[in-house]
Amino acid sequence: MRHFLTILSHEIRMLLVNPSTYIAATLFLALMGFFFTGILQDYSATAQEVSPAQVFFEIFWVPVLFMIPLLTMKCLAEERRLGTIETLLTTPVTTAEVVMGKYAAAYLLYLMLWGSTAGFFYILYHFAGDIHFMDTGPMIGGYTFIAVSGLLFVGIGVFASSLSRNQAVAGILSFIMLFGLIFGLGFLNDALWLDRAVLAPVKEMVEYAQVIEHREDFTRGVVDSRQLLFYLSGTVLALIFSILSVEAKLLHN
């Protein structure tokens, strides 16, 4: 992985000079600011039992479903469409280094976007003057969940980008896979036919992969090592499949 840092720095520079990055960041902050304002309006109207931070992280799926495809759909699909990935891989650079470099750049941008939302809580504390509004427990748990789950979400987006030359198709594939992971498994968990004794192992696996429940645990301060293993192992698999997909496409060409 000698060239990983070189590729990573190049990808970050490309993101920083790309106007679409700033457009996406502006839209992200505007959207999350809109949700945060709505949460505060609800709290000002009626007393709530949970902290604003817990409610804020409940809508994590909105930027995941729409921002992850935008951040990752070009990373490999565009390279394949332009034919530059073949040129890149003729240099002393491995497929793994290319995939990991692009993945790391997208993941860092994802963290940066979410990290900027901490300013909402700072502004709230600054004007309210009450430390209770910060509620550091759910905040730390929520941002930890964002960082850990983002590993897998971005990995899925990179994998989707490796499957097609068309970035629009890659974005749609990423949206479908992320939707299936976050909500599809929840629907499957509620299916009555899955309650059969013979399907007990499958039922247990589906329950284990409930992303919504993971978020609830993190914001309550409960960090289960099995959940960490789920996201880390899922990320490794997504990246391995991405590398194999790119190499398979190159061999086919």
N, C-alpha and C positions, 0 to 999 in steps of 0.2 A: 504493500500500500504506500509506496514511496511518493507517488504522484497525487495522492488523495488531497493533500492540503493545497496543492497547486490548482487542482480542478475546483475545489471548494471555494478558494479565493476568487477564481475566475467567475464562477456562478454567482457569488455574492455581488461582485462588481457589476455583472450583467443585470442583476435584479435592481441594484441601486441606481443604474442609469436608465432603467426602463420606466417610461411614464405610467405604464399599466400597474406597476407595483404601487405607486403613490395613489393612483385612482382606486385600486383595491383596498389600500389601507384607509383611505378617506371614507369609502363606502362601509367598510367594516366598523370603523369608529362611529360613524353616523348611525348605523343600525344598532350597535350595542348601546350607544348613548340614548337612542330612542327607547330601547327596552328598559334601560336603567332609570330613565325619567318616569316611565310608566310604573315601575316598581315603587319609586318614591311617592308618586301620586297616590297609589293604593295605601301606602303606609301612613301618609298624612291624612287620609280619609278615615281609615279604620285601623285599629290596633291589630297587629299580626303576631302569630305565635312563633314564627321563625324569623331569622335575621335576613336582611336584604341580600347578603352574600349567598345564602342558600338558594333563594329564589332566582338570583342572577345566573347562577351556574346551571339552573334547570334548563335554560334555553341554549346550552352549549351546542346542541345538535344543529342549530340554525347556521352558525358559521362553519361548522364541520361539513355539512352537506353542500354548502355553496362555495366556501373559500378553499377547501382542500382541492376540489377539481380545478379551480382557477389557478391555484399555485403549482399544481403538478402536471396538468394536461399537456404542457408544452415540453416538459423536461426531456423526454425521450422521443415522443411522437414527432415533434418538430425536427429533431436531429435526424430521424429516419426519413422524414419527408424530403428534407433538403439534401440527404445523402452525406451529411457531414459526420455522422457517427462512424461510417466506414472509414473515412479519412482519419478521424481521431484515433480509431483503434489500430491503424497501421503504424502509429507511433508507439514508443515503449510504454503504453498505457493499457492496463487490463480492463476488461468489461466490468469487473467488480469495482475498480477504482472510479470509473465513470459513473456507474449507478450510485455508489455510495456518496460521491461528491455532490451529485445533483440532489440526492435524497437529503443530505445534511443541510444544504443551502435552503431547500424548501422548508425543512423542519425548523431551522433557526428563524426564518421569516415568520413562520406560524407562531413560534414562541414570542417573537417580538410584538406581533400584532396583539396577542392575548395579554402580554405583559403591559402594554400601553393602557389596557382597561383598568389597571390598578389606580390610574389617575382619577377615575370616577370615585373610588372610595376615599382617596385623599381629599378631593374637593368636598365630598360629603362631610368628612371629619372636620375640614377646615372651616366650613360654614356652620355646621351644627355644633362644633365645639364639644362633642361628647364621644369619648373613646368607645362607648358601647356600640356606636353605629359601625365601627370598623369590624368588630366581632372576628378577631384574628383567627380563631379556630376554623370556622367554615371557609374563610378566605384562603388560608394556607392549604387546607384540604382540597378546596376547589381548584386552586392553581396547580397543586400537585397532580390532581386527576387530569387536568388539561395537558400537563407536560408528559405524563406517562401514557395516557390514551393517544395523544398526538403522535407518538412514535408509530403506533399501528396505523392510525388514520392516514398519515402521510405516506407510510409504506404502501398502503393499498392504492393511494393515488398514483404513486410511481409505478406500481405494477400495472395499473390500468393504462398508463401512458406507454408502457412497453408493448402493449398488445396491438396497437394500431398506429398507422402513419398519420391518421387524421386526428388533430387535437380535439376537435369537437366530439368525435366518437369516444376518444379517451376520457373526456370530461363526463360524458353521459355514463360510460362504464363505471367510472369512479363514483358517481352519484348513486348508481344502482347498488354497487357493492357496499358502500357506506350505509345506505338506507337499509339494506338487508341486514347488516351487522347490528345497527342500532335499534331498528324497529321490527325487522322481519323475524329475528330470533325471539322477540317478545311476543309477537303474534303466534309463532310456532309453540312457544312455551304454554300458551293458553289453549292449544288444540286438544280436544278431548281424546282423540285417537292416540295421542302420545302417552296417555296414562296407563296403557296396557303394561302388564308386568314384563313381557318380553322386551319392551322398549325402554325399560328402566335405565339402562346405561346411556341411551340417547337422551332421555329426559334429563338426566343428571348433567350431561355435557351442555345441553341447551341452557339449563338453569345457571351453570357455571359461567356462561358467556353473556349474561345480561348486562349490557353496558349501562343502562339506566340505573340499575341497582348498584353498580360499581360507583357511579357518581354520587349516589345517596350515601354510600358507606364512606367515601372520601370526605365529603363535606361534614359528616358527623365525626370525623377524626378516626375512623376505622380503616386501617390499611392492611388488607389481607395479602399475604405473600402469594397466595394462589392467583389473585388478580394481577399482581405484578408479573408473575410468570406467564399469564395469559397474554398480556400485551407484549412482553419481551419476546416470547416464542413466536407470537403472531407476526411481529415485526421482522424477525429473522427469516421466517418462511416467506413473507411478502417480498423481501429483498432477494432471497435466493431464487424465487420464481421470476423476479424481474430480470436478474442476471441470465438465467436460463432462457428466458423469452427473447432477450436481445441477441444472445448467441445463436439461438435457433433461427431467428430471422436472418442473421448474417450468413449462416450456412445455407439457408434456403435461397438467398440471393446469389 
